């Protein structure tokens, strides 16, 4: 019974956050993209329930909101970890062996291209076409923090530091 109450409370808290975002944007359907961006910033992804709720709240067909959420690559319909690693695989980074970093992260976190989020929901690893920092190749961004001229060993050290910080916070 306690688990159900915790899930219900979490769902209510999530809807309150979504309602605040909708209110800040005046429940304006023309602001659908910024609304979805703000929701994703908060929850790291867009759930089917949130897409339906936003559609109902903005008096839009759910198919339209879903269409926007799936059209733009920035949006994710799957949960992401607390720490999102974006590894560049553009030409400069690829030539400087970014795939070695990717393989090291996959091995360390026991994930792969299909299942790119760790089971503990701490880490997600994504590859991107370009991060616009070719002079720093190979480059990786972790939750907005740029790491240039990264080696596989440095990437693993970043993971280890984040794990240690998480343990210390508990």
C-alpha positions as CSV (number, residue, x, y, z in Angstrom):
1,X,0.0,0.0,0.0
2,X,2.9,2.4,0.8
3,X,4.4,1.9,-2.7
4,X,1.1,2.8,-4.3
5,X,0.9,6.0,-2.2
6,X,4.4,6.9,-3.1
7,X,3.7,6.4,-6.8
8,X,0.5,8.5,-6.5
9,X,2.3,11.3,-4.7
10,X,5.1,11.3,-7.3
11,X,2.5,11.5,-10.1
12,X,0.7,14.3,-8.4
13,X,4.0,16.2,-7.9
14,X,4.9,15.7,-11.6
15,X,1.5,17.0,-12.7
16,X,2.0,20.1,-10.4
17,X,5.3,20.8,-12.2
18,X,3.7,20.3,-15.6
19,X,0.8,22.6,-14.6
20,X,3.3,25.3,-13.5
21,X,5.1,25.1,-16.8
22,X,1.7,25.3,-18.7
23,X,0.7,28.3,-16.5
24,X,4.0,30.1,-17.2
25,X,3.3,29.7,-20.9
26,X,-0.3,30.9,-20.6
27,X,-1.7,27.5,-21.8
28,X,-0.8,28.8,-25.2
29,X,-0.8,26.1,-27.9
30,X,1.5,28.3,-30.0
31,X,4.2,27.7,-27.3
32,X,4.0,23.9,-27.6
33,X,7.7,23.5,-28.3
34,X,9.0,25.6,-25.4
35,X,6.5,23.9,-23.1
36,X,7.8,20.5,-24.2
37,X,11.4,21.7,-23.8
38,X,10.7,22.9,-20.3
39,X,9.0,19.6,-19.3
40,X,11.9,17.6,-20.7
41,X,14.4,19.8,-18.9
42,X,12.6,18.9,-15.7
43,X,12.0,15.2,-16.2
44,X,14.7,14.3,-18.8
45,X,12.2,12.9,-21.2
46,X,8.5,13.2,-22.3
47,X,6.3,10.3,-21.1
48,X,3.2,9.2,-23.0
49,X,1.1,10.4,-20.0
50,X,2.6,13.8,-20.0
51,X,2.1,14.1,-23.8
52,X,-1.5,13.3,-23.4
53,X,-1.9,15.6,-20.4
54,X,-0.3,18.5,-22.3
55,X,-2.5,17.8,-25.3
56,X,-5.6,17.9,-23.2
57,X,-4.5,21.0,-21.3
58,X,-3.8,22.9,-24.6
59,X,-6.9,21.5,-26.3
60,X,-4.7,19.9,-29.0
61,X,-5.0,16.4,-30.5
62,X,-2.5,14.1,-28.8
63,X,-1.3,13.1,-32.2
64,X,-0.1,16.7,-32.8
65,X,1.8,16.9,-29.6
66,X,3.3,13.4,-30.2
67,X,4.2,14.5,-33.8
68,X,6.1,17.4,-32.5
69,X,7.8,15.3,-29.8
70,X,8.9,12.7,-32.4
71,X,9.8,15.2,-35.2
72,X,12.5,17.1,-33.3
73,X,15.6,15.0,-32.4
74,X,16.1,17.1,-29.2
75,X,13.1,15.4,-27.6
76,X,13.2,12.0,-26.0
77,X,10.4,9.6,-25.3
78,X,12.5,7.3,-23.2
79,X,13.9,8.1,-19.7
80,X,17.4,9.4,-19.4
81,X,19.9,9.1,-16.6
82,X,20.8,11.9,-14.2
83,X,24.0,12.4,-16.1
84,X,23.8,12.6,-19.8
85,X,27.0,12.1,-21.7
86,X,26.9,13.4,-25.3
87,X,29.9,12.1,-27.3
88,X,30.7,13.8,-30.6
89,X,31.1,11.5,-33.5
90,X,31.7,14.2,-36.1
91,X,34.6,13.9,-38.5
92,X,37.2,15.6,-36.3
93,X,36.2,13.6,-33.3
94,X,35.8,10.3,-35.2
95,X,39.3,10.7,-36.7
96,X,40.7,11.3,-33.2
97,X,39.1,8.0,-32.1
98,X,35.9,9.0,-30.3
99,X,34.7,5.4,-30.7
100,X,37.3,4.3,-28.2
101,X,35.7,6.6,-25.6
102,X,32.3,5.3,-26.5
103,X,33.3,1.7,-26.1
104,X,35.0,2.4,-22.8
105,X,31.8,4.1,-21.5
106,X,29.6,1.3,-22.7
107,X,31.8,-1.3,-21.0
108,X,32.1,0.7,-17.7
109,X,28.4,1.3,-17.5
110,X,27.3,-2.1,-18.9
111,X,25.2,-0.4,-21.6
112,X,25.1,-0.4,-25.4
113,X,23.7,1.6,-28.3
114,X,20.2,0.1,-27.9
115,X,20.1,0.3,-24.1
116,X,22.1,3.5,-23.6
117,X,20.9,4.3,-20.0
118,X,22.3,2.5,-17.0
119,X,20.0,0.4,-14.9
120,X,20.4,2.7,-11.9
121,X,19.2,5.6,-14.1
122,X,22.4,7.6,-13.3
123,X,24.0,7.6,-16.8
124,X,22.9,7.9,-20.4
125,X,25.4,7.9,-23.2
126,X,24.5,9.4,-26.6
127,X,26.4,10.0,-29.7
128,X,25.8,13.2,-31.7
129,X,26.9,14.3,-35.1
130,X,28.7,17.4,-34.0
131,X,29.1,19.5,-30.8
132,X,30.7,22.4,-32.6
133,X,34.0,22.1,-30.8
134,X,36.2,20.5,-33.4
135,X,39.4,22.1,-32.0
136,X,38.8,20.2,-28.8
137,X,38.4,16.8,-30.5
138,X,37.5,14.3,-29.3
139,X,34.9,16.2,-27.3
140,X,32.2,15.1,-24.8
141,X,29.6,17.1,-23.0
142,X,28.3,15.9,-19.6
143,X,25.2,17.7,-18.5
144,X,26.3,20.8,-20.4
145,X,29.9,20.7,-19.2
146,X,32.4,20.4,-22.1
147,X,35.3,18.0,-21.8
148,X,37.9,18.4,-24.6
149,X,40.6,16.1,-25.9
150,X,39.1,13.3,-23.9
151,X,40.7,9.9,-23.6
152,X,38.8,6.7,-22.7
153,X,40.6,6.8,-19.3
154,X,39.5,10.4,-18.7
155,X,35.9,9.5,-19.5
156,X,36.0,6.6,-17.1
157,X,37.5,8.9,-14.4
158,X,34.6,11.3,-14.9
159,X,32.1,8.4,-14.4
160,X,34.0,7.3,-11.3
161,X,34.0,10.9,-9.9
162,X,30.2,11.1,-10.4
163,X,29.6,7.7,-8.8
164,X,31.7,8.8,-5.8
165,X,29.8,12.0,-5.5
166,X,26.5,10.1,-5.6
167,X,27.6,7.8,-2.9
168,X,28.8,10.7,-0.7
169,X,25.5,12.5,-1.2
170,X,23.7,9.5,0.3
